[in-house]
């Protein structure tokens, strides 16, 4: 399959906020991953050998399949990007963008991902290591080895980092764990390494399901304790779980809140992420309407994650 690399180079007073808003446009298309380049990144923090040269410009990059839907997707992307820059201008904030399209083969697309990911420490204990990088763990560190392939979820995006930190806090050894929109399986791997007894992951992308399964096996997680399947949210999930995560779009979390109760054990914790800060209130209001108590909210850049539990009657 051919892919089209869509690079949006931008200039804005708050690059972190602008990159998150541009990335959200890509996520709304259901893309499996987005690359953010920033000249502000301190490459000295990378533990890998041969780090990339520092980027010269701020850019957000997404990959569209080159198919019949491509022209309409490009039109929608350009329209939404124009609206975004206009909204900045109405606030007297100067933001400029330019888009470049580049055809790329699937094999080149898959390999191009590898240059962007390095070993990163997510919490004091948990370290995410791409399979192609070398790293010697320090005493007490838990290594999550990941190859995102064509699935979203490397541990480097704030939404994933926030989720992992909340899983580390709220998961108890022996818990049953459900990850909705599992992507690369990174959250399932974290839960397994932290002591979950049974793992279920669901994703609407069959490619992601295969990638997640491979990553779980790569981390020596027994296939006897995990199940990864294709499906739509919790429609195809049976049983109840003590910890449930959903690192997906805000609007999808709102829809999910109407259907999630049957998969929650008594006193189960529901962790949701992928929420941009301007939509935090919308998600909180929906959860409270459905009877959830917000236990904790964490933020990084413009992203929000929250842990919640059904309020006692």
C-alpha positions, -999 to +999 in steps of 0.1 A: +000+000+000+011+036-007+009+062+020+010+100+019+032+117+045+014+149+054+038+173+071+024+205+087+051+230+095+039+258+118+050+288+138+031+299+169+039+316+202+030+284+221+043+256+200+033+228+224-004+239+225-004+244+187+011+210+180-014+193+202-043+210+184-029+201+150-023+165+162-059+163+173-070+171+138-051+140+126-064+119+154-100+128+144-093+110+111-085+078+131-048+078+121-027+052+139+001+076+149+013+111+146+049+124+148+057+158+164+090+174+156+103+203+178+136+222+178+129+227+215+135+190+223+166+184+243+183+155+226+207+152+256+178+136+274+178+107+249+195+076+262+199+060+228+229+060+206+231+082+175+202+106+183+186+125+154+198+160+147+176+186+163+147+196+140+149+231+125+112+237+125+080+228+145+061+202+126+033+177+130+033+147+106+005+122+099+002+094+073-029+090+052-034+058+031-033+067-006-068+056-016-101+070-029-107+088+004-075+108+002-087+139-017-116+144+007-094+139+037-069+164+025-097+189+018-111+185+053-076+187+069-068+219+050-102+234+060-098+226+097-062+238+097-074+271+082-101+274+109-075+267+136-052+295+124-082+319+120-093+311+156-058+320+168-060+353+149-093+362+165-074+360+198-047+383+184-023+353+183-002+350+151+000+314+138+012+303+104+011+269+088+021+252+056+014+217+043+036+194+023+025+160+009+049+132+000+042+097-013+058+069+007+058+031+004+044+010+033+079-005+040+095+030+041+066+043+063+071+015+088+109+021+089+106+059+091+089+056+125+120+041+141+141+072+139+117+092+161+116+069+191+141+065+219+142+049+253+123+070+278+117+069+315+079+072+320+079+070+358+105+064+385+101+027+378+088+022+343+110+026+312+098+023+276+124+009+253+119+005+215+129-030+204+156-017+182+173+004+209+199-008+235+195+000+272+208-015+304+182-010+331+191+003+365+182-017+396+144-017+402+135-005+367+108-023+348+113-023+310+084-021+286+097-032+252+077-018+223+076-018+185+047+004+175+048-009+139+016+005+123-003+009+155-005+040+177+010+039+212+047+041+220+047+056+255+062+089+244+029+108+238+016+127+269-017+108+268+001+074+270+025+086+297-003+099+318-022+066+315+008+046+325+014+067+355-022+062+367-021+025+360+010+023+382-008+041+410-042+023+409-035-012+396-032-039+423-015-072+419-041-098+407-063-072+390-082-080+358-074-053+332-092-041+301-077-017+276-102-001+251-084+011+219-053-008+228-032+003+198+003-011+202-006-028+235+017-006+256-009-002+284-015-039+285+022-045+288+025-020+316-004-036+335+011-071+331+045-059+344+028-043+374+010-076+383-023-078+365-036-114+364-057-112+333-055-088+304-080-080+276-074-055+248-098-044+221-092-022+191-112-015+159-081-019+138-071-055+130-035-043+123-033-029+158-045-062+173-017-081+156+009-055+167-003-056+203-002-094+204+034-094+190+044-068+216+029-087+245+048-118+234+080-098+229+077-089+266+074-125+277+038-121+287+021-155+286-007-159+260-026-177+287-033-144+305-041-121+277-067-117+249-065-091+222-093-088+197-109-066+171-141-049+181-159-016+188-154-002+223-171-026+247-197-041+224-177-073+220-163-075+256-177-100+281-169-102+318-161-075+344-127-059+352-111-042+381-092-017+361-103-003+327-084+022+305-094+041+274-068+063+258-090+076+229-107+108+217-128+128+241-159+124+221-155+087+221-150+086+259-183+105+262-200+078+241-182+050+260-195+063+293-230+052+284-220+016+279-191+009+302-209+001+334-215-036+326-178-043+323-168-027+356-164-047+388-176-032+421-151-005+430-134-007+396-112+022+385-118+037+351-088+056+336-094+077+305-069+098+286-066+114+251-085+144+264-074+178+252-077+204+280-105+224+263-127+192+264-119+182+300-151+198+314-172+179+288-157+145+298-159+152+335-196+163+333-205+131+313-187+109+338-204+125+368-238+123+350-232+085+347-224+082+384-186+084+384-165+101+411-134+117+397-105+104+419-077+122+403-069+144+373-034+147+358-022+170+330+008+173+307+011+200+281-024+204+268-035+168+276-056+155+305-061+120+320-084+111+348-090+082+371-126+077+382-148+052+401-186+047+403-198+066+433-212+045+462-250+046+464 
